[in-house]
Amino acid sequence: MSLGAKIRKLRRTKNWSQAQFGMKIGVHEKNISRYENDKSIPSAGMLRKIADVLEVTVDYLLSNEDGNFVPAVTDIKDIELLECFIKADQLDEENRAVIKKMVHAFVVQNTVENLAKKK
């Protein structure tokens, strides 16, 4: 079950509308809809509020049925980039290794360029 589906299920067990739930955690009901439909990923702080109000643990929200964590929450602000990483994570091991090397190369290149600018 996805993070959004868990949030929706828990909210409904409390018989709260999206607007009511949004008021309890301090966000607009449109944000609740985005969370529940997995269109937006709550920040770590917002996830903590959601868990507290729904009376569950963050671990529960982030784990799937077999107790393994699902990649639901991250500090990545760029949603398009996050979606790319989520899709890339579903590729086979060989393709993931190539992507990791490419990302690493860009990060190293950027670090070197920034160091060169400081001199």
C-alpha positions as CSV (number, residue, x, y, z in Angstrom):
1,M,0.0,0.0,0.0
2,S,1.4,3.4,-0.9
3,L,1.9,6.2,1.5
4,G,-1.0,8.1,0.0
5,A,-3.3,5.1,0.3
6,K,-2.3,4.7,4.0
7,I,-3.0,8.3,4.7
8,R,-6.4,8.1,3.0
9,K,-7.4,4.9,4.8
10,L,-6.4,6.3,8.2
11,R,-8.1,9.6,7.6
12,R,-11.3,7.8,6.6
13,T,-11.2,5.6,9.7
14,K,-11.4,8.8,11.7
15,N,-14.3,10.0,9.6
16,W,-12.5,13.2,8.7
17,S,-12.9,15.0,5.4
18,Q,-9.8,16.2,3.6
19,A,-10.6,19.7,4.8
20,Q,-10.9,18.6,8.4
21,F,-7.7,16.6,8.3
22,G,-5.9,19.5,6.5
23,M,-6.9,21.9,9.4
24,K,-5.5,19.5,11.9
25,I,-2.1,19.3,10.3
26,G,-2.0,22.9,9.0
27,V,-2.3,22.5,5.2
28,H,-5.0,23.1,2.6
29,E,-7.3,20.2,1.6
30,K,-5.8,20.3,-1.9
31,N,-2.5,19.2,-0.3
32,I,-4.2,16.4,1.4
33,S,-5.6,15.3,-2.0
34,R,-2.1,15.4,-3.5
35,Y,-0.7,13.4,-0.7
36,E,-3.4,10.8,-0.8
37,N,-3.1,10.4,-4.6
38,D,0.7,10.2,-4.4
39,K,1.0,13.4,-6.5
40,S,3.0,15.1,-3.8
41,I,5.3,13.8,-1.1
42,P,5.1,15.3,2.4
43,S,8.3,16.7,3.9
44,A,9.8,14.9,6.9
45,G,8.3,17.5,9.2
46,M,4.9,17.2,7.6
47,L,5.1,13.4,7.8
48,R,5.7,13.7,11.5
49,K,2.6,15.8,11.9
50,I,0.5,13.4,9.8
51,A,1.7,10.5,11.9
52,D,1.0,12.3,15.1
53,V,-2.5,13.3,14.1
54,L,-3.4,9.9,12.7
55,E,-1.9,8.3,15.9
56,V,0.5,6.0,14.0
57,T,4.3,6.0,13.7
58,V,6.2,7.4,10.8
59,D,7.7,3.9,10.5
60,Y,4.2,2.6,9.9
61,L,3.5,5.1,7.2
62,L,6.8,4.5,5.4
63,S,6.8,0.7,5.6
64,N,5.0,-1.7,3.3
65,E,3.1,-4.8,4.3
66,D,6.2,-6.9,4.9
67,G,7.9,-4.2,7.0
68,N,10.3,-2.9,4.4
69,F,10.5,0.8,3.9
70,V,9.1,2.3,0.7
71,P,10.8,5.3,-0.9
72,A,8.0,7.7,-0.1
73,V,9.6,10.6,1.7
74,T,12.8,12.4,0.8
75,D,14.4,15.8,1.0
76,I,14.5,16.1,-2.8
77,K,12.5,19.2,-3.6
78,D,12.4,18.8,-7.4
79,I,9.4,16.5,-8.0
80,E,10.4,15.7,-11.6
81,L,13.9,14.6,-10.5
82,L,12.4,12.5,-7.7
83,E,10.0,10.8,-10.2
84,C,13.0,10.0,-12.4
85,F,14.9,8.5,-9.5
86,I,11.8,6.4,-8.5
87,K,11.5,5.1,-12.0
88,A,15.2,4.5,-12.3
89,D,15.0,2.5,-9.0
90,Q,12.7,0.0,-10.8
91,L,15.3,-0.7,-13.5
92,D,17.5,-3.8,-13.5
93,E,20.7,-3.7,-11.4
94,E,22.9,-3.1,-14.4
95,N,21.0,0.0,-15.6
96,R,20.8,1.3,-12.0
97,A,24.6,1.0,-11.8
98,V,25.0,3.1,-15.0
99,I,22.7,5.8,-13.7
100,K,24.5,5.9,-10.3
101,K,27.9,6.3,-12.2
102,M,26.4,9.1,-14.3
103,V,25.0,11.0,-11.3
104,H,28.2,10.5,-9.4
105,A,30.2,11.9,-12.3
106,F,27.9,15.0,-12.5
107,V,28.3,15.5,-8.7
108,V,32.1,15.2,-8.8
109,Q,32.3,17.5,-11.8
110,N,30.1,20.1,-10.1
111,T,32.2,19.9,-6.9
112,V,35.5,20.3,-8.8
113,E,34.0,23.3,-10.7
114,N,32.9,24.9,-7.5
115,L,36.3,24.4,-5.9
116,A,38.0,25.9,-9.0
117,K,35.7,29.0,-8.8
118,K,36.7,29.6,-5.1
119,K,40.4,29.9,-6.0
